[in-house]
C-alpha cells in the first residue's frame, strides 16, 4: 500500500524526529554536527522554511520547523537527510542508510503547544546525560533563546513573545521556564496532544540511547 501523504499547509509547524538506522550514531565527530547544521541552513533557504528549535543528539534529531507558502515539509527534510547521508557515507567510508525509515513528524499547535515543545527539545541533551545544563550543550538551539545573536539559524522571536512581550525579560524568563521543567521532571510529551497530567504534547518517539 502506498504511504499516505503528510499533512501540509502554508505556515504549518512540525515536530520532526529522525533516528539513526538500527539506532546507530548519526553524528560521529564535531564536523558531522557542523555539516548537518550547514545543510539545514541551505534547506531553510531553498525550501523557505523557518527553524524554531532543534537538538542534535548522537543517534537522533529533534527539529521544530515552520513551512513557508510553497514547499511541503517532506521536500525540505528529504533534501536535508539525503544530502547529509551522502556526506556521511563519503566521509566515513560506509554504505547504506544513515537514517532509519521515514522521519516522523507531528503537526504542532503553536498557540498551545509550541512553547512546551521547545522546552522538551532543549531538555533532551540533559535527559540523555550529554550535558548538565541545556544552555551549554553545543548542538541545540537553547543558547539562541538565552543570548541575543547566539544562533542565526533559529527564529526565536515567536516563541520568546509567548513568554513575555517585554524583550528585556524574555530570555531570563525562558531560561527559568526551561530549568523549571527540569526541576519538576517535565512530563514526557505524548502523541495526539495529551500528557498523563492533561497537558499538551507528543509521546517521545526516541529514548536516549547515546
FENBELJO-V731477 format. One record per residue. N is the residue number from 1. PSI is psi as a letter, one per 40 degrees, with the letter a starting at -180 (999 if undefined). BURIAL is # if it has 16 or more other C-alpha atoms within 10 Angstrom, else .. Layout:
# FENBELJO-V731477
n:psi:burial
N:PSI:BURIAL
N:PSI:BURIAL
This chain:
# FENBELJO-V731477
n:psi:burial
1:h:.
2:i:.
3:h:.
4:i:.
5:i:.
6:i:.
7:h:.
8:i:.
9:i:.
10:h:.
11:e:.
12:i:#
13:h:#
14:i:#
15:h:#
16:h:#
17:h:#
18:i:#
19:i:#
20:i:#
21:h:#
22:f:.
23:f:#
24:i:#
25:h:#
26:d:#
27:h:#
28:d:.
29:i:.
30:d:.
31:d:.
32:d:#
33:d:#
34:d:.
35:d:#
36:d:#
37:d:#
38:d:.
39:d:#
40:d:#
41:d:#
42:d:#
43:d:#
44:d:#
45:d:.
46:d:.
47:e:#
48:f:#
49:i:#
50:i:#
51:h:#
52:d:#
53:i:#
54:i:#
55:h:#
56:h:#
57:i:#
58:d:#
59:e:#
60:i:#
61:i:#
62:h:#
63:i:#
64:h:#
65:i:#
66:h:#
67:i:#
68:a:#
69:e:.
70:d:.
71:i:#
72:i:#
73:d:#
74:d:#
75:d:.
76:d:#
77:d:#
78:d:.
79:d:#
80:d:#
81:d:#
82:d:.
83:d:#
84:d:#
85:d:#
86:d:.
87:d:.
88:d:#
89:d:.
90:d:.
91:d:.
92:e:.
93:f:.
94:i:.
95:i:.
96:a:.
97:i:.
98:d:#
99:i:#
100:h:.
101:a:.
102:i:.
103:i:.
104:i:.
105:i:#
106:h:#
107:h:#
108:h:#
109:h:#
110:d:#
111:d:.
112:e:.
113:d:#
114:d:#
115:d:#
116:d:#
117:d:#
118:d:#
119:d:#
120:d:#
121:d:#
122:d:#
123:e:#
124:d:#
125:d:#
126:d:#
127:d:#
128:e:.
129:f:.
130:e:.
131:i:.
132:e:.
133:h:.
134:d:#
135:e:#
136:e:.
137:h:#
138:d:.
139:f:#
140:i:#
141:e:#
142:d:#
143:d:#
144:d:#
145:e:#
146:e:#
147:h:.
148:h:.
149:e:.
150:d:.
151:h:.
152:e:.
153:d:#
154:h:#
155:h:#
156:e:#
157:d:.
158:d:.
159:d:#
160:d:#
161:d:.
162:d:.
163:d:#
164:i:.
165:e:.
166:h:.
167:d:.
168:d:.
169:e:.
170:d:#
171:d:#
172:d:.
173:d:.
174:d:#
175:d:#
176:d:.
177:d:.
178:d:#
179:d:#
180:d:.
181:d:.
182:d:#
183:d:.
184:e:.
185:g:.
186:h:.
187:h:#
188:i:#
189:h:#
190:i:#
191:i:.
192:e:.
193:e:#
194:h:.
195:i:#
196:d:.
197:e:.
198:e:.
199:i:#
200:i:#
201:a:#
202:i:#
203:h:.
204:h:.
205:d:.
206:h:.
207:h:.
208:h:#
209:f:.
210:999:.
